[in-house]
Amino acid sequence: MTKIGVVVGSLRKESYARKWSVALAELFPADVEVEFLEIGNLPLYNEEYDENSPSEYTEFRNAVSAQDAIIFATPEYNRSTSGVLKNAIDVASRPWGQSVWAGKPALILGHSISNISGANAVQSLRPTLAFLDMPVLAQPEVYLANSQNYFDEDGKLNNEETRGFLQTVADAFIAHIEKTLNN
Ligand SMILES: Cc1cc2nc3c(=O)[nH]c(=O)nc-3n(C[C@H](O)[C@H](O)[C@H](O)COP(=O)(O)O)c2cc1C
């Protein structure tokens, strides 16, 4: 059983980042367990909390620690990733020397409701994940443009060509996880 944790960088109930993640999660093989790691309850990171961390921090760090691999699904906010996602990354990266991200293969899914497609958000995350020692899937890159056009009223993906692309992404990520963890 391979465990993949999904961190969604939007707290919106109707978030497209979440909808894209759900559509992708459905395409993994049966021996993959996908868990959404919620970040909306995490207090803003404060280094003083390293001494005596809030229970939300501990629970989130433990939840990340239990995963074999991580998907970061990010919207684009002002040509970068969202603050809530960066906060969650910072929380689980500390205390210094105890980051729970290290070594976990990662996938960055970027999206936006414009033609920009979250590309800047994805690029903003790359140096952070490199520093945190997370091998990020290089290809295919996942830039999803005009997200508002891809879901029906029930939140289901409405485009088979795009589902085919997401299947390619799912297959490549599984191969990336196996290669990374078996080396
Ligand atoms: C603070 C803020 C900044 C944004 N900046 C960008 C941006 O730089 N580029 C872009 O394409 N969309 C931008 N948007 C629009 C988002 O793509 C859109 O709100 C999207 O639906 C957010 O993702 P979500 O559906 O997962 O919540 C921004 C939205 C917000 C709220």
The ligand as an SDF file (V2000), in Angstrom:
LIG
                    3D

 31 33  0  0  0  0  0  0  0  0999 V2000
   -5.4550   36.7910   -3.4810 C   0  0  0  0  0  0  0  0  0  0  0  0
   -5.6540   36.2400   -4.8660 C   0  0  0  0  0  0  0  0  0  0  0  0
   -4.6760   36.4030   -5.8190 C   0  0  0  0  0  0  0  0  0  0  0  0
   -4.8280   35.8410   -7.0950 C   0  0  0  0  0  0  0  0  0  0  0  0
   -3.8090   35.9420   -8.0010 N   0  0  0  0  0  0  0  0  0  0  0  0
   -3.8940   35.2910   -9.1880 C   0  0  0  0  0  0  0  0  0  0  0  0
   -2.7650   35.2510  -10.0770 C   0  0  0  0  0  0  0  0  0  0  0  0
   -1.7150   35.8050   -9.8100 O   0  0  0  0  0  0  0  0  0  0  0  0
   -2.9060   34.5680  -11.2490 N   0  0  0  0  0  0  0  0  0  0  0  0
   -4.0660   33.9370  -11.5890 C   0  0  0  0  0  0  0  0  0  0  0  0
   -4.1200   33.3400  -12.6530 O   0  0  0  0  0  0  0  0  0  0  0  0
   -5.1450   33.9430  -10.7510 N   0  0  0  0  0  0  0  0  0  0  0  0
   -5.0890   34.6010   -9.5660 C   0  0  0  0  0  0  0  0  0  0  0  0
   -6.1490   34.5990   -8.6940 N   0  0  0  0  0  0  0  0  0  0  0  0
   -7.4080   33.9180   -9.0960 C   0  0  0  0  0  0  0  0  0  0  0  0
   -7.3510   32.4290   -8.7110 C   0  0  0  0  0  0  0  0  0  0  0  0
   -6.8110   31.7160   -9.8220 O   0  0  0  0  0  0  0  0  0  0  0  0
   -8.7720   31.9270   -8.3960 C   0  0  0  0  0  0  0  0  0  0  0  0
   -9.3230   32.6770   -7.3300 O   0  0  0  0  0  0  0  0  0  0  0  0
   -8.7840   30.4500   -8.0720 C   0  0  0  0  0  0  0  0  0  0  0  0
  -10.1100   29.9760   -8.1410 O   0  0  0  0  0  0  0  0  0  0  0  0
   -8.1820   30.1620   -6.6980 C   0  0  0  0  0  0  0  0  0  0  0  0
   -8.0250   28.7870   -6.4870 O   0  0  0  0  0  0  0  0  0  0  0  0
   -9.1220   27.8600   -5.7690 P   0  0  0  0  0  0  0  0  0  0  0  0
  -10.2960   27.7250   -6.7220 O   0  0  0  0  0  0  0  0  0  0  0  0
   -8.4330   26.5480   -5.5660 O   0  0  0  0  0  0  0  0  0  0  0  0
   -9.5330   28.5250   -4.4800 O   0  0  0  0  0  0  0  0  0  0  0  0
   -6.0200   35.1470   -7.4220 C   0  0  0  0  0  0  0  0  0  0  0  0
   -7.0210   35.0210   -6.4520 C   0  0  0  0  0  0  0  0  0  0  0  0
   -6.8410   35.5400   -5.1870 C   0  0  0  0  0  0  0  0  0  0  0  0
   -7.9220   35.3390   -4.1510 C   0  0  0  0  0  0  0  0  0  0  0  0
  1  2  1  0
  2  3  1  0
  2 30  2  0
  3  4  2  0
  4  5  1  0
  4 28  1  0
  5  6  2  0
  6  7  1  0
  6 13  1  0
  7  8  2  0
  7  9  1  0
  9 10  1  0
 10 11  2  0
 10 12  1  0
 12 13  2  0
 13 14  1  0
 14 15  1  0
 14 28  1  0
 15 16  1  0
 16 17  1  0
 16 18  1  0
 18 19  1  0
 18 20  1  0
 20 21  1  0
 20 22  1  0
 22 23  1  0
 23 24  1  0
 24 25  2  0
 24 26  1  0
 24 27  1  0
 28 29  2  0
 29 30  1  0
 30 31  1  0
M  END
$$$$
